[in-house]
Amino acid sequence: MRAVNVPAAGEQPQLTDLPTPTPGEGTVLVRVVAAGLNPIDNGIASGMMAQMGMEQRYPVTLGRDAAGVVQALGPGVDHLRVGDEVFGHILLAPPISAGTLADYAVLPAAAVTVKPAGLDFVTAAALPLAGAAAADSITAVDAQPGQTILVNGASGGVGAFAVQLLSARGVTVIATGTADDVERLTALGAAAVVDYTADPVAEQVRARHPEGVDALINLAGYDPGQVPVAAVREGGKVASTTVLPEQSALAAAGLTGTSVMAAPVTETIAALGAQAAAGDLRVPIAEVVTLDQAPQALADLAAGGVGGKIVVSLGD
Ligand SMILES: NC(=O)c1ccc[n+]([C@@H]2O[C@H](COP(=O)([O-])OP(=O)(O)OC[C@H]3O[C@@H](n4cnc5c(N)ncnc54)[C@H](OP(=O)(O)O)[C@@H]3O)[C@@H](O)[C@H]2O)c1
């Protein structure tokens, strides 16, 4: 089968033929119709998981999100059948080797659900990791109706879902983005958009809300010192999918913080899929590319400025 893979540590992603995988205990073999890209795909390509102590076994096929058709079931899978149209995610577990940017992929059944009929494969493939990261971040800050919450990094794939899910809960959302993002983020439910390329985000937020916001969902940056926690009122909450300042620094400012490790498990993605199929959750797709364009699309994602999800379509 065709697979976008990194053949050995330090090499670049390339499209080559690899053996079709077979499903084992608790997993399913899916013929991939569409696969959504996420920043972690570039992290894995560069060997990031190995640097964090998780074995990467080469060749490493890239991609974690997928939508497609179940071809075969491993032992112990009882909520899916061969022929089901599904979407799901390859949860992070060592060794990192399998991926979804391929004609076939093996996914853990615990992170696969039947695709609602009203949801097309490309849209479904864009949902799992980004949608779960948004939902899990919202749970982490315990967002309540009437609160005001800053979403830093709102202009990206996770941010689009976080803004919508918060706004649907009756939260006033302050989103970050550039001037180009204002219309899009406002349409998704942001009450205000702060330009992160202008003055420091926390200063801009405090200028509008001198008392501080109730919580921060941080989806950008890898420097703990740049996380705009100063925007949050004393007693407020911080959740981050990237980096978090030291707990002692947060506590000194009267804040509590959570590092979010998104879990795109069946229940979470099924709920997101149902909302998207019902038209209650928009899935902003910035670009749909072919499998041979995927290595370039990964580079585009790393370069920034995409403004939505990139999905690889392999065709029905
Ligand atoms: N922990 C987890 O389980 C988990 C799960 C999912 C994602 N993540 C991480 O969460 C982050 C967001 O994911 P994503 O899929 O939404 O990525 P994405 O689509 O690349 O979005 C990131 C967004 O942040 C914006 N941005 C860049 N620098 C910024 C800054 N200094 N201040 C505010 N915004 C800034 C980017 O704008 P430009 O495009 O204009 O540069 C982009 O719109 C990534 O780092 C990803 O690896 C973690």
The ligand as a Gaussian input file, in Angstrom:
#p B3LYP/6-31G(d) Opt

LIG

0 1
 N       -1.635000      18.157000      24.127000
 C       -2.460000      17.657000      23.217000
 O       -3.090000      16.619000      23.422000
 C       -2.623000      18.391000      21.920000
 C       -3.657000      18.052000      21.038000
 C       -3.817000      18.801000      19.880000
 C       -2.949000      19.849000      19.610000
 N       -1.930000      20.112000      20.466000
 C       -1.031000      21.237000      20.239000
 O       -1.818000      22.412000      20.368000
 C       -1.346000      23.412000      19.482000
 C       -2.504000      23.872000      18.592000
 O       -2.886000      22.812000      17.739000
 P       -3.602000      23.146000      16.360000
 O       -3.921000      21.861000      15.707000
 O       -4.678000      24.126000      16.581000
 O       -2.390000      23.865000      15.578000
 P       -2.481000      24.923000      14.403000
 O       -3.634000      24.602000      13.527000
 O       -1.112000      25.004000      13.826000
 O       -2.839000      26.292000      15.142000
 C       -1.971000      27.031000      15.937000
 C       -2.447000      28.470000      15.844000
 O       -1.723000      29.281000      16.768000
 C       -1.423000      30.505000      16.131000
 N       -0.268000      31.117000      16.774000
 C        1.040000      30.964000      16.468000
 N        1.813000      31.692000      17.312000
 C        0.963000      32.291000      18.173000
 C        1.148000      33.164000      19.270000
 N        2.355000      33.552000      19.658000
 N        0.059000      33.583000      19.925000
 C       -1.181000      33.209000      19.554000
 N       -1.422000      32.377000      18.511000
 C       -0.359000      31.925000      17.829000
 C       -1.156000      30.098000      14.703000
 O       -1.303000      31.203000      13.853000
 P       -0.534000      31.237000      12.443000
 O       -1.094000      30.115000      11.650000
 O       -0.866000      32.574000      11.920000
 O        0.922000      31.022000      12.753000
 C       -2.231000      29.049000      14.464000
 O       -3.427000      29.636000      13.995000
 C       -0.213000      22.763000      18.699000
 O        1.003000      23.121000      19.302000
 C       -0.450000      21.274000      18.846000
 O        0.720000      20.505000      18.732000
 C       -1.737000      19.412000      21.610000

